[in-house]
Amino acid sequence: MTDTGIGAGIFDQTWITAVLGGLGMIVILALILERALSVVFEWGVWDVWLAKHNLRAPLAFIASYVICYALKFDILIVIGKKDPATFAVFGIGTFVTAATIAGGSKGAITLFQEVLGFAKGGNPEAVKNA
């Protein structure tokens, strides 16, 4: 009997597709949320007040948490191959997912350009030097 280890069971095609789909959803939600909140965050009336009271990050996190709750989205459930019915509003996975989305598109751009190597022209160095 050959023991293939835990990795062989985890890294199957279905799991990879689910995780990439979950990461894609995080990137899309981060971009949408960042642009939606920019209307409030960059509006002259609120801009100075929010910056003075350091409320931008907490507001972005709360909005992300509401989105994760509404979509029942927890990236750790996806990564851990758990039943989506195990979603918990106050679970660590929901917190991590919401915090990642609230982090904005900078993390998504870094993920794609520097970690995965997807860049304009296919060369991450070209983007850094542009």
PEQUITA-V302039 format. One record per run of one state. SS is the DSSP state (H for helix, E for strand, L for the rest). FROM is the first residue (numbers start at 1). TO is the last residue. If there is no record, write none. Layout:
ss=SS from=FROM to=TO
ss=SS from=FROM to=TO
This chain:
ss=L from=1 to=4
ss=H from=5 to=10
ss=L from=11 to=12
ss=H from=13 to=41
ss=L from=42 to=43
ss=H from=44 to=52
ss=L from=53 to=55
ss=H from=56 to=71
ss=L from=72 to=74
ss=H from=75 to=79
ss=L from=80 to=83
ss=H from=84 to=86
ss=L from=87 to=91
ss=H from=92 to=102
ss=L from=103 to=104
ss=H from=105 to=115
ss=L from=116 to=119
ss=H from=120 to=122
ss=L from=123 to=123
ss=H from=124 to=129
ss=L from=130 to=130
